[in-house]
Amino acid sequence: MDYKRIISESWVYTQKNKKLIRWFGFLPALLTTTVGIGYIAYQFFSFKSSYLFNEQDESFLYDVLGFIWEFINTHLSWTVPLIVFAIIFAILYFLFPTLARAAAIQKIARNRNGQKAGVGTGLRYGITSFLPLLEYHLLIKTFTFFSILIEMSFVLRNLGPTIFKLLLPVFVLITFISLLLMLLFAYADFFIVVDGEGVFNAMKKSASLVVNHWKHTFLITLLMLLIGIRIVLQVIMVFLIPALMVLITGYIATIALPFTGVIVGGSVAIVALLIAAYLNGIVDIFSYSVWTFTFLELSAEKQVSARDVFVDDIGEEKKEHIDHKNLH
């Protein structure tokens, strides 16, 4: 397999499909990045309010719930619209990124095989594999690296450093198992979306494909590195956006009206969020393309059984001709 060719073709394909980036890259990344900011901000302020950095050991969750209750009592007319917005946002967050992934893989695979498939075609066929793909993602969500980090922070914040040190070998083992499972199930999404396999059958076939093509570990490692770079960039943006908002708002509030500071800080945060979501969308589509191209090539190779008779590249007829010539 020519790794450079696959990565080069994937990048060219990504750059030529701006609609794919906008609909199936940017929009789901906007949802996931926004939620990621919320997660990281909550973890940051929870640590800041905990006994590790605060002698009073205040509960940040209690403060958040108190703020929400006070806001509801003060702005009763806003409550229903905000609840409706929160419900719609939650539904989109839990469903749309998976649907966008299925649709993107469908479009990329069909284009790779010479079919004329647009965004609508990818979405239409992606819907058919949406539910099994959602089931698979819910199944493995606990084993993702981000989920393990959240669990580690929960233990450290609530049970203390002593218990955290005792459980650290367990977390390291779980992290290793998680990385191994993610490697073995690297092609499960594509078996579900492209071949229409069930969840457990797709996981089984993915593990078999990875094991049978162990020489391509370099490509898989490269892709994992790509995903790792994406996560690092996203975490940096997740920390940067709230920091920019707080710093700019605080600075302007000291030299001008507080309302102006809020508007400027909020505007900068929104622009930074849109840029981060678009960059993550590009990386997502590029990653989907590389994985899809790799999956199509590897899965198309015929598996040789121990009972199969080996025939070399020169062909049987040519070989017989050479043997006949040698006899004379």
C-alpha angles and dihedrals in degrees: 000000000000103000096184091053093051094048092045093048091046092053092047090048091050093051092049094052106064092156089057089053093047099046104030100024112032101036097051090041089054090057096044094044092051092050090045090056089051092050094049094043090051092049091047096051091040090057090045091053095043126095089262091075103009127058092206092058094216120188111241091195089056090051091049093050090047091051091049092049092048091048091052092051092047099042103031094158091060095052100084096045091048092049090050090048091049092051093049091046092049092050091049092047095051096042114024101060090055092046091048090051092052092047093047093050091048093052094044093048093047092048090048090054092050099261121139101236125159133188091281093052092049091049093048094052093036090062090063092061096035099098097048090045091050090050091051093049092049089050096054098033092097091058097053118117093239091054091051091052090052091050091050092050090049091054093046094047098044107027100035137238094290095059090040091057090049091051095041094093088052091052091048090051092047090049091052092048089047093053090047092051092047088053094048093046094044092118098039092100091055095047087052097045103033102031099028094234124163121255101261094037089052091051090050093049092046092054090048092049092050093048094046091051099043091143088070091065088111091063092045090049090050091052091048088051089051091052089046091053089050091053092048091050091047092050090049090051091045090057094038099053098057090040092054091047094050096043096046093043092049094047096049091043089059095052102030142014116318090231091058091051091053092050094048094043092047092049093051091048092051092049091048090048092052092048092048092048092050093049091048089048091055092049091047094053091045090050091048090051095051093047093045094049090047093047093050092051097044096043091049092060113098115239111235115225124212087245094056116107112236117238117183126224098268091071132238098269094050090046092053090049092053092047091050091049091050091053090060 
